[in-house]
Amino acid sequence: MCGEELSAAFDHAARRYDRLVAVNPGYHAHLRRSARRLRLPGDGARLRLLDLGCGTGASTAALLRAAPLAAITAVDASAGMLAHALAKRWPPNVRFVHAPVERIAEAGLGGHYDAAFAAYLFRNVGDPDAVLAAVRTLLRPGGRLAVHEYTLSGGPSARLVWTVVHRAVVLPLGTLMGDGGLYRHLGRSVAEFDTVDAFAARMRRAGFDQVRSAPMPGWQTGIVHTVVGRAPETAVHTRRTGGGAAG
């Protein structure tokens, strides 16, 4: 499931999505932890931030908590999820844009963002490498990307815990709410996606440097991680001299 089919599934699930994630202990606290790992200075004053795959706004709220003075642009491909995000109260420094992240460069957002946050996004795109490359072009040199994602540690224990939780809790609840197809996709996408080390390597291949990863506490240890990387400072030199590949 990907592209328009996945967007339609999220549209259908949007009305019940916040209720389902509310049963996940630590869901919002973990998003806030990942947002803090961007290490944004000065409460985000004079910073421009992107929230990619913002859904109903949980990740946007986490980013706003970490940087309450920043100008935040939140983007999602699902009109249904965005409608529920927009129904919540937001300060004037937050705006929402309906656009597939695969075509983010065409969405008229402009470049030179100071940081980007992507929660539970990269498992759901057809070409993660192309999306990472596109995001890097939107960041200023030295700008940071934090990815909050199901990236298993690679050991059997994390995979076993995820399998049990998904089959015993997530899938039954999602099916009860009428969205079994979406939550079956969730189970497959986690099992088939990168381990945390593989995703960190993917970010390095996309041109990010200073890539590091950190786990979540609690039952999601070894299952959900933050992976943070930086758009290289060398892009400044490249643009000034006109030599080499674009950063």
C-alpha positions as CSV (number, residue, x, y, z in Angstrom):
1,M,0.0,0.0,0.0
2,C,1.5,3.3,-1.0
3,G,0.8,6.6,-2.8
4,E,-2.9,7.5,-3.4
5,E,-4.1,4.2,-1.9
6,L,-2.3,4.9,1.4
7,S,-3.5,8.5,1.5
8,A,-7.1,7.3,1.0
9,A,-6.6,4.8,3.9
10,F,-5.3,7.6,6.2
11,D,-8.2,9.8,5.1
12,H,-10.6,7.0,6.2
13,A,-8.8,6.5,9.5
14,A,-8.3,10.1,10.4
15,R,-11.5,10.5,12.5
16,R,-10.4,7.7,14.8
17,Y,-6.6,8.0,14.6
18,D,-6.0,10.1,17.7
19,R,-8.1,7.7,19.8
20,L,-6.0,4.8,18.6
21,V,-2.6,6.4,19.3
22,A,-3.8,7.5,22.7
23,V,-3.6,3.9,23.9
24,N,0.1,3.8,23.1
25,P,1.9,4.6,26.3
26,G,4.5,7.4,25.7
27,Y,3.4,8.1,22.1
28,H,3.3,11.9,22.5
29,A,6.2,12.0,25.0
30,H,8.4,10.1,22.5
31,L,7.6,12.5,19.7
32,R,8.6,15.4,22.0
33,R,11.8,13.6,22.9
34,S,12.7,13.2,19.2
35,A,11.8,16.9,18.5
36,R,14.1,18.0,21.3
37,R,16.9,15.9,19.8
38,L,17.1,18.5,17.0
39,R,18.7,20.8,19.6
40,L,17.0,23.9,18.3
41,P,18.4,27.0,20.1
42,G,16.5,30.0,21.5
43,D,13.0,28.4,21.6
44,G,13.3,28.4,17.8
45,A,13.3,32.2,17.4
46,R,13.9,33.2,13.8
47,L,14.0,29.6,12.7
48,R,12.0,28.1,9.8
49,L,11.0,24.4,10.4
50,L,9.3,21.7,8.4
51,D,7.1,18.9,9.8
52,L,6.9,16.2,7.2
53,G,4.0,13.8,7.3
54,C,2.3,15.7,10.1
55,G,-0.9,13.6,10.2
56,T,-3.4,15.0,12.7
57,G,-0.8,17.3,14.2
58,A,0.8,15.2,17.0
59,S,4.3,15.7,15.5
60,T,3.6,19.4,14.9
61,A,2.6,19.8,18.5
62,A,5.9,18.1,19.6
63,L,7.9,20.4,17.3
64,L,6.0,23.4,18.6
65,R,6.8,22.4,22.2
66,A,10.5,22.2,21.3
67,A,10.6,25.5,19.4
68,P,7.6,27.6,20.3
69,L,8.9,30.7,18.5
70,A,9.8,29.1,15.2
71,A,7.8,29.4,12.0
72,I,6.6,25.8,11.4
73,T,5.2,24.5,8.1
74,A,3.5,21.1,8.5
75,V,2.9,19.0,5.4
76,D,0.9,15.8,4.7
77,A,-0.6,14.0,1.7
78,S,-3.8,13.0,3.5
79,A,-6.6,15.6,3.3
80,G,-8.5,13.8,6.0
81,M,-5.6,13.9,8.5
82,L,-4.9,17.5,7.7
83,A,-8.6,18.4,8.3
84,H,-8.3,17.0,11.8
85,A,-5.0,18.8,12.4
86,L,-6.6,22.1,11.3
87,A,-9.6,21.6,13.6
88,K,-7.2,22.0,16.6
89,R,-6.0,25.3,18.0
90,W,-2.6,26.5,16.7
91,P,-0.7,29.8,17.1
92,P,-0.2,32.0,14.0
93,N,3.4,30.7,13.5
94,V,2.1,27.3,12.4
95,R,0.7,26.6,9.0
96,F,-0.4,23.4,7.2
97,V,0.1,22.4,3.6
98,H,-1.6,19.6,1.7
99,A,1.1,17.9,-0.5
100,P,2.7,14.5,-0.9
101,V,6.2,14.5,0.5
102,E,7.4,12.8,-2.6
103,R,6.6,16.1,-4.5
104,I,7.7,18.4,-1.7
105,A,10.1,20.3,-4.0
106,E,7.0,21.2,-6.2
107,A,4.8,22.3,-3.3
108,G,6.1,25.9,-3.4
109,L,7.6,25.8,0.1
110,G,10.9,27.3,-0.8
111,G,14.3,26.2,0.6
112,H,16.6,27.2,3.4
113,Y,14.8,25.6,6.3
114,D,16.7,25.4,9.5
115,A,15.5,21.9,10.4
116,A,13.0,19.3,9.4
117,F,11.1,16.7,11.5
118,A,9.6,13.5,10.0
119,A,7.7,11.2,12.3
120,Y,6.4,7.8,11.0
121,L,6.9,8.9,7.4
122,F,9.7,7.1,5.6
123,R,8.2,3.6,5.9
124,N,5.2,5.0,3.9
125,V,7.0,6.5,0.9
126,G,7.8,4.6,-2.3
127,D,11.3,5.9,-2.6
128,P,12.9,6.9,0.7
129,D,16.2,7.9,-0.9
130,A,14.5,10.4,-3.3
131,V,12.6,11.9,-0.4
132,L,15.7,12.2,1.7
133,A,17.5,13.9,-1.2
134,A,14.6,16.3,-1.7
135,V,14.5,17.2,2.0
136,R,18.3,17.9,2.0
137,T,17.8,20.4,-0.8
138,L,15.2,22.3,1.3
139,L,17.6,22.6,4.3
140,R,20.1,25.3,4.7
141,P,23.7,24.2,5.0
142,G,24.1,22.9,8.5
143,G,20.3,22.4,8.8
144,R,19.2,19.2,10.6
145,L,16.7,16.5,10.0
146,A,15.3,14.3,12.8
147,V,13.5,11.1,11.8
148,H,11.3,9.5,14.4
149,E,10.5,6.0,13.0
150,Y,9.9,2.4,13.6
151,T,13.5,1.2,12.8
152,L,14.1,-2.1,14.6
153,S,17.4,-2.6,16.3
154,G,18.1,-5.7,14.3
155,G,18.0,-8.1,17.2
156,P,15.3,-10.8,17.6
157,S,13.9,-9.4,20.9
158,A,12.7,-6.1,19.4
159,R,11.1,-7.8,16.4
160,L,9.4,-10.3,18.7
161,V,8.0,-7.5,21.0
162,W,6.7,-5.5,18.0
163,T,5.1,-8.6,16.5
164,V,3.3,-9.4,19.7
165,V,2.1,-5.8,20.3
166,H,0.9,-5.4,16.7
167,R,-1.0,-8.7,16.6
168,A,-2.4,-8.5,20.1
169,V,-3.2,-4.7,20.3
170,V,-2.7,-2.6,17.3
171,L,-4.3,-4.7,14.6
172,P,-7.4,-5.8,16.6
173,L,-8.1,-2.2,17.6
174,G,-7.5,-0.9,14.1
175,T,-9.8,-3.6,12.7
176,L,-12.5,-2.8,15.3
177,M,-12.4,0.8,14.1
178,G,-12.9,-0.2,10.5
179,D,-9.3,0.4,9.4
180,G,-7.8,-3.1,9.3
181,G,-6.2,-2.6,5.9
182,L,-4.2,0.3,7.1
183,Y,-3.0,-1.4,10.3
184,R,-2.1,-4.6,8.4
185,H,0.0,-2.3,6.2
186,L,1.6,-0.8,9.4
187,G,2.6,-4.3,10.6
188,R,4.2,-5.2,7.2
189,S,5.9,-1.9,6.8
190,V,7.7,-2.1,10.2
191,A,8.8,-5.7,9.6
192,E,10.1,-4.9,6.1
193,F,11.7,-1.5,6.7
194,D,15.3,-0.6,7.5
195,T,16.9,-1.4,10.8
196,V,18.1,1.7,12.6
197,D,21.7,1.1,11.4
198,A,20.4,0.6,7.8
199,F,18.4,3.8,7.9
200,A,21.4,5.8,9.4
201,A,23.4,4.5,6.4
202,R,20.7,5.5,4.0
203,M,20.8,9.1,5.4
204,R,24.6,9.2,4.9
205,R,24.2,8.0,1.3
206,A,21.7,10.9,0.8
207,G,24.4,13.3,1.8
208,F,23.7,14.0,5.5
209,D,26.6,14.1,7.9
210,Q,27.0,13.9,11.6
211,V,24.3,11.1,11.5
212,R,23.5,9.6,14.9
213,S,20.7,7.5,16.3
214,A,19.1,7.3,19.8
215,P,16.4,4.9,21.1
216,M,13.1,5.5,22.8
217,P,12.6,4.4,26.4
218,G,10.0,1.9,27.6
219,W,8.4,-0.9,25.6
220,Q,9.6,0.8,22.3
221,T,13.3,0.4,23.1
222,G,14.9,-1.2,20.1
223,I,11.7,-0.6,18.0
224,V,11.4,3.2,17.6
225,H,14.4,5.5,17.2
226,T,15.3,9.0,16.4
227,V,17.9,9.3,13.6
228,V,19.3,12.8,13.3
229,G,21.6,14.1,10.5
230,R,22.9,17.4,9.2
231,A,23.0,18.9,5.7
232,P,26.7,19.5,5.2
233,E,28.2,22.9,5.7
234,T,30.3,22.4,2.5
235,A,27.2,23.4,0.5
236,V,28.1,27.0,1.3
237,H,31.5,26.7,-0.3
238,T,30.0,24.9,-3.3
239,R,27.5,27.6,-4.1
240,R,30.0,30.4,-3.6
241,T,32.6,28.9,-5.9
242,G,30.3,27.3,-8.5
243,G,32.4,24.1,-8.4
244,G,31.3,20.5,-7.7
245,A,27.9,19.1,-7.2
246,A,25.1,21.0,-5.6
247,G,24.7,20.4,-1.9
